[in-house]
């Protein structure tokens, strides 16, 4: 589904206007960006978490040269068990 299709579907199902649904989704996204460092959960869907990746050696695919990839923190999404089960049974 595209963003506009999602907004239209949610507006139809909830009785809200598309603008209200869009504002709600935008606010939810902004909240998730701020709270991801603490672990942001969308009940029944999943959780945003920060994960530390250690430094490692990699390879430049164009030249084959070995390069050092520094340690960093990345955002990951962990899918909730309920979501996995619902998708796999559908």
KAJO-V636307 format. One record per residue. N is the residue number from 0. RES is the residue in three letters. PHI is phi in whole degrees, -180 to 180 (999 if undefined). PSI is psi as a letter, one per 20 degrees, with the letter a starting at -180 (999 if undefined). OMEGA is omega as a letter, one per 20 degrees, with the letter a starting at -180 (none if undefined). Layout:
BEGIN
N,RES,PHI,PSI,OMEGA ; N,RES,PHI,PSI,OMEGA
END
This chain:
BEGIN
0,UNK,999,q,r ; 1,UNK,-83,r,r ; 2,UNK,-60,g,a ; 3,UNK,-67,h,r ; 4,UNK,-66,g,r ; 5,UNK,-63,g,r ; 6,UNK,-62,g,a ; 7,UNK,-64,g,r ; 8,UNK,-64,g,r ; 9,UNK,-65,h,r ; 10,UNK,-63,g,a ; 11,UNK,-66,g,a ; 12,UNK,-74,h,a ; 13,UNK,-100,i,a ; 14,UNK,84,j,r ; 15,UNK,-88,r,r ; 16,UNK,-80,r,r ; 17,UNK,-62,h,r ; 18,UNK,-66,g,r ; 19,UNK,-64,g,r ; 20,UNK,-64,g,r ; 21,UNK,-61,g,r ; 22,UNK,-62,g,r ; 23,UNK,-62,g,a ; 24,UNK,-65,h,r ; 25,UNK,-64,g,r ; 26,UNK,-66,h,r ; 27,UNK,-63,g,r ; 28,UNK,-63,g,r ; 29,UNK,-62,g,r ; 30,UNK,-63,g,a ; 31,UNK,-66,h,r ; 32,UNK,-64,g,a ; 33,UNK,-72,g,a ; 34,UNK,-91,i,a ; 35,UNK,-58,h,a ; 36,UNK,-65,h,r ; 37,UNK,-98,i,a ; 38,UNK,89,n,a ; 39,UNK,-100,p,a ; 40,UNK,-107,p,r ; 41,UNK,-106,o,a ; 42,UNK,-52,p,r ; 43,UNK,82,i,a ; 44,UNK,-115,g,r ; 45,UNK,167,a,a ; 46,UNK,-143,p,r ; 47,UNK,-90,p,r ; 48,UNK,-136,q,r ; 49,UNK,-93,p,a ; 50,UNK,-127,p,r ; 51,UNK,-88,p,r ; 52,UNK,-107,p,r ; 53,UNK,-72,q,r ; 54,UNK,-65,q,a ; 55,UNK,-156,r,r ; 56,UNK,-96,p,r ; 57,UNK,-127,a,a ; 58,UNK,-136,p,r ; 59,UNK,-72,o,a ; 60,UNK,-67,h,a ; 61,UNK,-77,h,a ; 62,UNK,-110,i,a ; 63,UNK,81,i,a ; 64,UNK,-68,p,r ; 65,UNK,-77,p,r ; 66,UNK,-132,q,r ; 67,UNK,-93,p,r ; 68,UNK,-103,o,a ; 69,UNK,-71,r,r ; 70,UNK,-65,q,r ; 71,UNK,-158,r,r ; 72,UNK,-109,p,a ; 73,UNK,-125,q,r ; 74,UNK,-95,p,r ; 75,UNK,-126,q,r ; 76,UNK,-113,p,r ; 77,UNK,-103,o,a ; 78,UNK,-75,p,a ; 79,UNK,-71,q,r ; 80,UNK,-58,g,a ; 81,UNK,-61,h,r ; 82,UNK,-69,g,r ; 83,UNK,-58,g,a ; 84,UNK,-65,g,a ; 85,UNK,-66,g,a ; 86,UNK,-72,g,a ; 87,UNK,-71,h,a ; 88,UNK,-88,i,a ; 89,UNK,-78,999,none
END
